[in-house]
Amino acid sequence: MKNLLLFPPSLTSRQRAILHGVCENNKLYHLSEGDGINRFIKIGYESGKKVDIEKGPLSDDDLCKLLETHFSIDASHNFTTAAPYPSHSDSPTVKMGLMTVDEFVKVTDSLLELERQDEVQQATDLISKLTPEAAQLRGNSLLNLRVESMETGLLGRTLVTLISGKGFGSGISTPELPPHQFGPHDIVSLHSSKGWGGGGGGSGGTDRPIGTNGGGGSHGSTLASGVIYRVREKSIVVALDDTPEDDSLLEGPLRLNKMANETTFRRYRDTLRQLSTAAGGGGST
């Protein structure tokens, strides 16, 4: 019988990443869903019978047994070596067997990056199906923002302070931002709100889903991406990865979209760096 296994959120990012790789190798359907601690993975046959895997911590051996039972796949070596997707030309190639610590760190880091990219893509797909107002009500977007200031921050990254554009130019004080789910270390994208046809001064939205083109606007394209640096009641500071060549594009109104949270990935990568440093000589794992 063809099954679709639904794993609990208790799996680690490393385990989910390895499962993605195993499924890619064996041409099985695989998808991660949810945010943060609620993120989970489902694998198998997309139209198959859904099988909920028991909640609670699952060891690598438990996952190997499930793969063997449901799909006749021996994945023990994947969890031993954390082998990446072989179908990706930019993924490192690792020989099976014992690995040095440096090799383990390099391969595991590449798997974490694949999981991070998958989470960002899921957020992009979700927001693209929502109207601007619906995305803001869910807390995943903030509309009608404007740049209050720009400065160079740590490591040369540009820090942009965003505030509400409501009542801009009327002399009223800056209002508080609407309720939202943005927090430090969230990965975000910044877009132009021009072209929504909603009129100036409002939320800037229409009943068109975000990401669809209409009215000749440029709202479907990303002006910049970055990470939330600081959140206050009336402002959000974003550390941009890069800035648009044309600074006038940041004159607003702007829209901020939440893509993912980097905290978990940063913690795993910090652990990998500590492991690499502690190993020193790069002995076998």
C-alpha positions in Angstrom: 0.0 0.0 0.0 1.3 3.5 -0.9 1.4 5.7 2.2 2.1 9.3 3.0 3.8 9.5 6.4 3.1 12.6 8.5 5.9 13.1 11.1 5.5 15.1 14.3 7.2 18.5 14.8 9.6 16.9 17.3 12.0 16.0 14.5 15.1 18.1 14.3 16.0 20.3 11.3 18.8 17.9 10.7 16.5 14.9 10.6 14.0 16.7 8.3 16.8 17.7 6.0 18.1 14.1 5.8 14.6 12.8 5.1 14.3 15.4 2.2 17.6 13.9 0.8 16.5 10.3 1.1 13.2 11.1 -0.6 14.9 13.0 -3.4 17.2 10.0 -3.9 14.3 7.6 -4.1 11.9 9.8 -6.1 9.4 10.1 -3.2 7.2 13.1 -2.4 8.5 15.2 0.4 7.4 18.6 1.9 7.9 20.5 5.1 5.1 22.6 6.5 4.5 24.9 9.5 6.5 27.5 11.3 9.1 27.3 14.1 8.4 24.6 16.7 5.3 23.5 14.7 7.2 22.6 11.6 6.8 19.1 10.4 7.6 17.0 7.3 5.5 14.6 5.3 7.0 12.0 2.9 5.9 9.2 0.6 3.3 9.2 -2.0 1.4 12.5 -2.4 -2.0 10.8 -3.0 -1.3 7.9 -0.7 -3.0 6.9 2.6 -2.1 9.4 5.3 -0.3 7.8 8.3 0.3 9.9 11.4 3.5 8.9 13.1 3.3 8.9 16.9 4.2 12.1 18.6 7.3 12.3 20.7 11.1 12.2 20.1 12.1 9.9 17.3 15.7 8.6 17.0 17.6 8.1 13.8 17.1 4.4 14.2 13.3 4.9 14.5 13.3 6.9 11.2 15.3 4.2 9.5 12.9 1.5 10.6 9.9 3.5 9.3 11.6 4.1 5.9 12.3 0.3 5.7 8.8 -0.7 6.8 6.8 1.6 4.5 9.1 2.1 1.5 11.7 -0.7 1.7 14.5 1.9 1.9 17.7 1.3 3.8 18.6 4.8 4.9 21.0 3.9 7.7 24.0 5.2 5.8 22.2 8.5 5.2 21.9 9.2 8.9 25.4 8.0 9.6 27.0 10.3 7.0 24.2 12.9 6.6 24.6 12.6 2.9 23.1 15.4 0.8 20.9 15.4 -2.2 23.1 13.8 -5.0 20.9 15.4 -7.6 22.0 18.9 -6.7 25.1 19.9 -8.6 26.1 22.4 -5.9 25.9 19.8 -3.1 29.1 18.3 -1.8 29.9 14.6 -2.6 30.7 12.5 0.4 32.0 9.0 0.4 30.1 6.5 2.5 31.8 5.3 5.7 33.7 7.2 8.3 33.8 10.9 7.9 36.1 13.5 9.4 34.5 16.1 11.7 35.1 18.8 9.0 33.3 16.7 6.4 30.4 16.1 8.8 30.1 19.8 9.6 30.2 20.8 5.9 27.6 18.3 4.8 25.2 18.9 7.7 25.5 22.6 7.1 24.4 22.1 3.5 21.4 20.1 4.6 20.4 22.8 7.0 20.5 25.4 4.3 18.3 23.2 2.1 15.7 23.0 4.9 16.0 26.8 5.4 15.3 27.4 1.7 12.4 25.0 1.8 10.8 27.0 4.7 11.3 30.3 2.9 9.7 28.9 -0.2 6.7 27.6 1.7 6.2 31.1 3.2 6.4 32.7 -0.2 3.8 30.3 -1.6 1.4 31.0 1.2 1.6 34.7 1.0 1.3 34.6 -2.8 -2.2 33.1 -2.4 -3.5 35.8 0.1 -4.8 39.3 -0.5 -2.6 42.0 1.2 -5.2 42.6 3.9 -5.5 38.8 4.6 -1.7 38.5 4.9 -1.6 41.4 7.3 -4.4 40.0 9.4 -2.5 36.7 9.7 0.5 38.7 10.9 2.7 37.7 8.0 2.8 41.1 6.3 2.8 44.7 7.2 1.4 47.2 4.7 1.9 50.8 3.9 5.3 51.2 5.5 7.8 53.9 4.8 11.5 54.3 5.5 12.2 56.6 8.5 16.0 56.2 8.4 18.9 54.2 6.9 22.3 53.6 8.4 25.3 51.3 8.1 25.3 48.7 10.9 27.4 45.8 12.0 29.5 44.1 9.3 28.6 46.8 6.9 24.9 45.8 6.5 22.4 48.5 5.9 19.9 49.0 8.8 16.5 50.3 7.6 14.0 51.6 10.1 10.4 51.1 8.9 7.4 52.9 10.4 3.7 53.1 9.5 2.9 55.4 6.6 -0.6 56.0 7.9 -1.2 59.8 8.0 2.2 60.6 6.6 2.5 64.3 5.8 -0.6 65.3 7.8 1.4 66.3 10.9 0.1 63.6 13.2 2.5 61.5 15.3 3.7 58.2 14.1 1.1 55.5 14.9 1.8 52.1 16.3 2.2 49.2 13.9 -0.7 46.8 13.5 -0.6 43.5 15.4 1.9 41.2 13.7 4.1 38.1 14.2 7.5 39.7 13.2 10.3 39.2 15.7 14.1 39.4 15.8 16.0 37.1 13.4 13.0 36.6 11.1 13.9 36.4 7.5 11.9 39.0 5.6 11.4 40.5 2.1 10.7 44.1 1.3 8.4 45.0 -1.6 6.9 48.1 -3.2 3.2 48.7 -2.6 2.8 50.8 -5.7 0.4 49.6 -8.2 -2.1 48.1 -5.8 -4.7 50.6 -6.8 -6.0 51.0 -3.3 -5.4 54.7 -3.1 -2.9 56.7 -1.1 -2.8 56.7 2.7 -4.8 53.4 3.2 -3.5 49.9 3.6 -2.6 49.9 -0.1 -4.5 46.7 -0.7 -7.0 45.4 -3.3 -8.7 42.1 -3.6 -5.8 40.8 -5.8 -3.6 38.2 -4.2 -0.1 39.2 -3.3 2.3 38.3 -6.0 -0.1 38.6 -8.9 0.6 41.4 -11.3 -2.1 43.9 -12.2 -2.4 47.6 -12.7 1.2 47.9 -14.0 2.7 48.0 -10.5 5.9 46.5 -9.3 4.5 45.0 -6.1 5.3 41.4 -7.2 9.0 41.9 -7.2 11.3 41.9 -4.2 13.2 45.2 -3.6 15.4 43.7 -0.9 15.6 40.9 1.7 17.2 40.7 5.1 16.7 39.8 8.8 14.8 41.6 11.5 17.2 43.4 13.8 14.9 45.1 16.3 11.1 45.3 16.8 9.4 48.2 18.7 5.7 49.3 19.0 6.1 52.0 16.2 9.0 50.6 14.2 10.9 47.6 12.8 14.6 47.7 12.0 15.7 45.4 9.2 19.3 44.5 8.4 19.3 44.2 4.6 21.3 41.7 2.7 21.6 44.3 -0.1 19.9 47.5 -1.2 18.2 48.4 -4.5 20.4 50.1 -7.0 17.7 52.8 -7.3 17.2 54.2 -3.8 14.0 55.9 -4.9 12.3 52.5 -4.9 12.5 52.7 -1.1 10.5 55.9 -0.9 7.4 53.9 -0.3 4.8 52.9 0.3 6.4 49.5 1.2 5.2 46.1 2.2 7.2 43.7 4.6 6.7 40.0 4.3 7.8 37.4 6.9 9.5 34.4 5.3 11.0 32.3 8.1 12.9 32.5 11.4 16.6 32.1 11.5 17.0 31.4 15.2 16.9 27.6 15.0 19.2 27.5 12.0 21.7 29.8 13.7 21.7 27.7 16.8 22.4 24.5 14.8 25.2 26.3 12.8 26.7 27.7 16.0 26.8 24.1 17.4 28.4 22.9 14.2 31.1 25.6 14.4 31.8 24.7 18.1 32.1 21.0 17.1 34.5 21.9 14.3 36.6 24.1 16.6 36.6 21.5 19.4 37.7 18.8 17.0 40.7 20.8 15.9 42.4 18.2 13.8 39.3 16.9 12.1 39.2 13.4 13.4 36.7 10.8 12.2 33.1 10.7 13.5 
